[in-house]
Amino acid sequence: MILIVDFGSQTTHLIGRRLNYLGFENEIINPNDANKKLKSISKSIKGIIFSGGPASVYEKNAPSINKEIFKLNIPILGICYGLQSIAYLLGGKVISKNREYGPEKLLIKSKSFLFESFPQQSIVWMSHGDQVVKLPFGFKILASTKKVKETAIGDEKRKIYGVQFHPEIHHTEMGNLLLENFAKKICGLLPEKKPFLVKEIVDQIKNQWLSQNQGKAISAVSGGVDSTVATLLVQKAIGKNVVPIYIDTGLMRDENEKAVKKFFKDNLKIIRAKRIFLKKLKNITNPEKKRKIIGKTYIEIFEKEAKKIKDAKFLVQGTIYSDIVESGQSKGNSAKIKSHHNVGGLPKKMNLKLIEPLKNYYKDEVRLIGKMLGLPKEVINIQPFPGPGYAIRIIGKVTEKRVEKIKKIDKILNNILKKHDIFQKIFQSFPVLTGIKSTAVKGDERVYGEVVAIRIYESVDIMSASWAKIPYHVLDEIVKEITEKIPDISRVVYDISTKPPSTMEWE
């Protein structure tokens, strides 16, 4: 198997997932545990991968690994921070220089098993602010980008390699091949693919339910694919003991409630709570506070409803792994990007036990599970919609008037994308009320109105994204419709930021 040392990257789990997909068993471990187990590392470990991370290797208290690991004669691959860590520990030099975020062109400079069968040029995905500027003894440059000469380095004799880019990210064109080359050509492992079984997930849910004295489970359904699949899995495990509850926060798309009513006719409860949420969000402008208020209010309402349901003991949520990572709740030292209302927004003390059957899966895996459960294509491919809803797409104060405004703009945007057969081909599309005002001229009159930003992007697992290249005539139609039909909108801008560095949502 391959041991993955987690230095806190947002995408460490993705490394393991890619290796699993390729058929290579792996285990994720944090640096402290790796240091403790260094002497007793099993003979079954045939390769070690150092993940990326948010720190700089030259900072005080930066996560590190014992140098003795390089004497184990086990092949090592460092990714991003992992590359910098290898260089730093072995006598090289790392400084803050030549930041790269998003796509870059990789040029192969030297033959290596790591890049076997690679084209001379390919696109890789970057997210770094530091750079190796002096190689350790025995290393050579294997590949470069225009800005960074030391993008990939290797000591072929000791089988120690490092890459500055992220092969685990979907947008790195030859990422899977690089990981496969490391596992097969360098570590000498043979792939053994395991079938993806829904039954295993259902059995885990059933075992959790049985081990905690059974009882009813109330399920937070939103109309999205995550909560729909999670609830269906729990229903498969414990049958009619599941009570789906949809909380109408007033912050969701109208289509969400329609989807919930379609799929959960039995036991479905709809709670009208728009006034409660708007009152709690009054004058709140900080995005983290918004998320936490929404999360806390959600749980308060669920616990209130649970008291009305005899023997309610569990809360089912459609939390997926990207939610956990961005909320800083993963096993490593990952930085908190934003609290998700169903992860970082939960109160510390809850009367309900959590069931989160999808917490180890990414969006594309959730869609695969949905397909295996027999869900129709329109549900499986439904665009993600954040739990906090429009609250985090309204920069500044959340008022009823601003919610209604963004709902109208959202419908205009997505109706145009549907008309041009684009909506189903992209991952997500939405407007943002920026809170910024600018001057416009409407009907020969001066208007000092709000600026709307449009975000449309392509992704697979939410961990990386590229902006969608929408035809100009479609963008033109979107701008005209919004500025003509919404009186106090002065202009529309198109967000062309990739992830990284930008997150999907603005808040």
Secondary structure in CASP SS format (residue, H / E / C, confidence):
PFRMAT SS
TARGET T0000
AUTHOR 0000-0000-0000
METHOD secondary structure of the structure
MODEL  1
M C 1.00
I E 1.00
L E 1.00
I E 1.00
V E 1.00
D C 1.00
F C 1.00
G C 1.00
S C 1.00
Q C 1.00
T C 1.00
T H 1.00
H H 1.00
L H 1.00
I H 1.00
G H 1.00
R H 1.00
R H 1.00
L H 1.00
N H 1.00
Y H 1.00
L H 1.00
G C 1.00
F C 1.00
E C 1.00
N E 1.00
E E 1.00
I E 1.00
I E 1.00
N C 1.00
P H 1.00
N H 1.00
D H 1.00
A H 1.00
N H 1.00
K H 1.00
K C 1.00
L H 1.00
K H 1.00
S H 1.00
I C 1.00
S C 1.00
K C 1.00
S C 1.00
I C 1.00
K C 1.00
G E 1.00
I E 1.00
I E 1.00
F E 1.00
S C 1.00
G C 1.00
G C 1.00
P C 1.00
A C 1.00
S C 1.00
V C 1.00
Y C 1.00
E C 1.00
K C 1.00
N C 1.00
A C 1.00
P C 1.00
S C 1.00
I C 1.00
N C 1.00
K H 1.00
E H 1.00
I H 1.00
F H 1.00
K H 1.00
L C 1.00
N C 1.00
I C 1.00
P C 1.00
I E 1.00
L E 1.00
G E 1.00
I E 1.00
C C 1.00
Y H 1.00
G H 1.00
L H 1.00
Q H 1.00
S H 1.00
I H 1.00
A H 1.00
Y H 1.00
L H 1.00
L C 1.00
G C 1.00
G C 1.00
K E 1.00
V E 1.00
I E 1.00
S E 1.00
K E 1.00
N E 1.00
R E 1.00
E E 1.00
Y E 1.00
G E 1.00
P E 1.00
E E 1.00
K E 1.00
L E 1.00
L E 1.00
I E 1.00
K C 1.00
S C 1.00
K C 1.00
S C 1.00
F H 1.00
L H 1.00
F H 1.00
E C 1.00
S C 1.00
F C 1.00
P C 1.00
Q C 1.00
Q E 1.00
S E 1.00
I E 1.00
V E 1.00
W E 1.00
M E 1.00
S E 1.00
H E 1.00
G E 1.00
D E 1.00
Q E 1.00
V E 1.00
V E 1.00
K E 1.00
L C 1.00
P C 1.00
F C 1.00
G C 1.00
F C 1.00
K E 1.00
I E 1.00
L E 1.00
A E 1.00
S E 1.00
T C 1.00
K C 1.00
K C 1.00
V C 1.00
K C 1.00
E C 1.00
T C 1.00
A E 1.00
I E 1.00
G E 1.00
D E 1.00
E C 1.00
K C 1.00
R C 1.00
K C 1.00
I E 1.00
Y E 1.00
G E 1.00
V E 1.00
Q C 1.00
F C 1.00
H C 1.00
P C 1.00
E C 1.00
I C 1.00
H C 1.00
H C 1.00
T C 1.00
E C 1.00
M C 1.00
G H 1.00
N H 1.00
L H 1.00
L H 1.00
L H 1.00
E H 1.00
N H 1.00
F H 1.00
A H 1.00
K H 1.00
K H 1.00
I H 1.00
C C 1.00
G C 1.00
L C 1.00
L C 1.00
P C 1.00
E C 1.00
K C 1.00
K C 1.00
P C 1.00
F C 1.00
L C 1.00
V H 1.00
K H 1.00
E H 1.00
I H 1.00
V H 1.00
D H 1.00
Q H 1.00
I H 1.00
K H 1.00
N H 1.00
Q H 1.00
W H 1.00
L H 1.00
S H 1.00
Q C 1.00
N C 1.00
Q C 1.00
G C 1.00
K E 1.00
A E 1.00
I E 1.00
S E 1.00
A E 1.00
V C 1.00
S C 1.00
G C 1.00
G C 1.00
V H 1.00
D H 1.00
S H 1.00
T H 1.00
V H 1.00
A H 1.00
T H 1.00
L H 1.00
L H 1.00
V H 1.00
Q H 1.00
K H 1.00
A H 1.00
I H 1.00
G H 1.00
K H 1.00
N H 1.00
V E 1.00
V E 1.00
P E 1.00
I E 1.00
Y E 1.00
I E 1.00
D E 1.00
T C 1.00
G C 1.00
L C 1.00
M C 1.00
R C 1.00
D H 1.00
E H 1.00
N H 1.00
E H 1.00
K H 1.00
A H 1.00
V H 1.00
K H 1.00
K H 1.00
F H 1.00
F C 1.00
K C 1.00
D C 1.00
N C 1.00
L C 1.00
K E 1.00
I E 1.00
I E 1.00
R E 1.00
A C 1.00
K H 1.00
R H 1.00
I H 1.00
F H 1.00
L H 1.00
K H 1.00
K H 1.00
L C 1.00
K C 1.00
N C 1.00
I C 1.00
T C 1.00
N C 1.00
P H 1.00
E H 1.00
K H 1.00
K H 1.00
R H 1.00
K H 1.00
I H 1.00
I H 1.00
G H 1.00
K H 1.00
T H 1.00
Y H 1.00
I H 1.00
E H 1.00
I H 1.00
F H 1.00
E H 1.00
K H 1.00
E H 1.00
A H 1.00
K C 1.00
K C 1.00
I C 1.00
K C 1.00
D C 1.00
A E 1.00
K E 1.00
F E 1.00
L E 1.00
V E 1.00
Q C 1.00
G C 1.00
T C 1.00
I C 1.00
Y H 1.00
S H 1.00
D H 1.00
I H 1.00
V H 1.00
E H 1.00
S C 1.00
G C 1.00
Q C 1.00
S C 1.00
K C 1.00
G C 1.00
N C 1.00
S C 1.00
A C 1.00
K C 1.00
I C 1.00
K C 1.00
S C 1.00
H C 1.00
H C 1.00
N C 1.00
V C 1.00
G C 1.00
G C 1.00
L C 1.00
P C 1.00
K C 1.00
K C 1.00
M C 1.00
N C 1.00
L C 1.00
K E 1.00
L E 1.00
I E 1.00
E C 1.00
P C 1.00
L C 1.00
K C 1.00
N C 1.00
Y C 1.00
Y C 1.00
K H 1.00
D H 1.00
E H 1.00
V H 1.00
R H 1.00
L H 1.00
I H 1.00
G H 1.00
K H 1.00
M H 1.00
L C 1.00
G C 1.00
L C 1.00
P C 1.00
K H 1.00
E H 1.00
V H 1.00
I H 1.00
N C 1.00
I C 1.00
Q C 1.00
P C 1.00
F C 1.00
P C 1.00
G C 1.00
P C 1.00
G H 1.00
Y H 1.00
A H 1.00
I H 1.00
R C 1.00
I E 1.00
I C 1.00
G C 1.00
K C 1.00
V C 1.00
T C 1.00
E H 1.00
K H 1.00
R H 1.00
V H 1.00
E H 1.00
K H 1.00
I H 1.00
K H 1.00
K H 1.00
I H 1.00
D H 1.00
K H 1.00
I H 1.00
L H 1.00
N H 1.00
N H 1.00
I H 1.00
L H 1.00
K H 1.00
K H 1.00
H C 1.00
D C 1.00
I C 1.00
F H 1.00
Q H 1.00
K H 1.00
I C 1.00
F C 1.00
Q E 1.00
S E 1.00
F E 1.00
P E 1.00
V E 1.00
L E 1.00
T E 1.00
G E 1.00
I E 1.00
K E 1.00
S E 1.00
T E 1.00
A E 1.00
V E 1.00
K E 1.00
G C 1.00
D C 1.00
E E 1.00
R E 1.00
V E 1.00
Y E 1.00
G E 1.00
E E 1.00
V E 1.00
V E 1.00
A E 1.00
I E 1.00
R E 1.00
I E 1.00
Y E 1.00
E E 1.00
S C 1.00
V C 1.00
D C 1.00
I C 1.00
M C 1.00
S C 1.00
A E 1.00
S E 1.00
W E 1.00
A C 1.00
K C 1.00
I C 1.00
P C 1.00
Y H 1.00
H H 1.00
V H 1.00
L H 1.00
D H 1.00
E H 1.00
I H 1.00
V H 1.00
K H 1.00
E H 1.00
I H 1.00
T H 1.00
E H 1.00
K H 1.00
I C 1.00
P C 1.00
D C 1.00
I E 1.00
S E 1.00
R E 1.00
V E 1.00
V E 1.00
Y E 1.00
D E 1.00
I C 1.00
S C 1.00
T C 1.00
K E 1.00
P C 1.00
P C 1.00
S C 1.00
T C 1.00
M C 1.00
E C 1.00
W C 1.00
E C 1.00
END
